Amino acid sequence: MKAIVNVFLKAGVLDSQGKAVHHALNSLQFSNVEDVRVGKQIILKLNETDKEKAMSDVTKMCEDLLANTVIEDYTIELV
């Protein structure tokens, strides 16, 4: 089983990397882009068959290490 974790800044947190990408896209004449938010994706290969246990474990991983929950949110998808 794989877990796909997407980590991104919370809505109220300034995303300076996103702003830089947005500016660069505008410089390249992509003026139809309104906003850019940059995050990270972490793909975990799990040795687990129970989806509930896997979700619980990955949630704990996110809370303890993978995301800074003060300024970041995350989503988890099990595949």
Secondary structure, DSSP 8 states (H G I E B T S, - for coil): -EEEEEEEE-TTS--HHHHHHHHHHHHTT-TT-------EEEEEE-----HHHHHHHHHHHIIIII--TTTEEEEEEE-
